[in-house]
């Protein structure tokens, strides 16, 4: 692999819009949680973080079912930060409306919109919008291919099973820069990695457990596929959860109740064993939970970027019902301390593409 310029490595933040609690542990409304996200995005912009991504869910523990609308709000109160989805659940969305809405965000933000499309890990949107889970794979593949064509911003001719038939159809508005960047979110499927390469999309690896180095083969598969297709190499990004506080102990104890609540609920819904603190602590120490002081988290991020060969790290800073004040402090530490530490650490060792 070839050496790359450290200046090309980017750092972002992801949130699924978890419903926040106040400082006394009382749940806040979805409306307040959304207003909190605006404040979190503004802070990220002010301290120079590169990107801010909002996920899509359709359940009561997450406040954001319409991330593009929230991104539009952020577009008007931020100046430099890239605004993206993390992810837009394309299987149950209309690719034409996704394009149009992101083109609108791109206009409001002066060219700062970015789409990350994925299948998502929840299925509530399928019955909500009248889709069959049995079409899970076909829906995503067809709609992703249509979105890729729409992003070219020319007249589109298209025939699909789950999408409209178009004949030399223009779709508006056009963007000033000519194309919105696209990432494809992948959780560990080789087929999805190859699809991203075939469609000339950037690869976003969701690494939510275990040693991040185990995803290095997916990075190699992506670049091998690009080489075979005679396409230029594209940046790879990592998405992983975490929380930063002044000390390791504080960060661990602040995140554990929220983590237990969020993953405990998901586990009960899916028939998993109860969440154990010992497993949580093991993941914090050895896996892909980036929890600790700025120094601890910086070392883990530098290791992840190096071991995977990634060019971008997106920290999922909201994980369960944590307070807005704790999330704001975590964002501040990430932007003002963690990122400079990662850059310093990586300047002293090889960096690969």
Buried (B, 14 or more C-beta within 10 A) or exposed (E): EEEBEEEEBBBBBBBBBBBBBEEEEEEBEBEBBBBBBBBBBBBBBBBEBBBBBBBBBBEEBBBBBBBBBBBBBBBEEBEEBBBBBBBBBBBBBBBBEBBBBBBBBBBBBEEBBBBBBBBBBBBBBBEEEEBEEEBBEBBBBBBBBBBBBBBEBEEBEBEBEBBEEBEEEEBEEBBEEEEBBBBBBBBBEEEBBBBBBBBEBBBBBBBBBEBBEBBBEBBBBBBBBBEEEEBEBBBBBBBBBBBBBEEBEBBBEBBBBBBBBBBBBBBEEEEEEEBEEEBBBEBBBEBBBBBBBBBBBBBBBBBBBBBBBBBBBBBBBBBBBBBBEBBBBBBBBBBEBBBEBBBEBBEEEEBBB
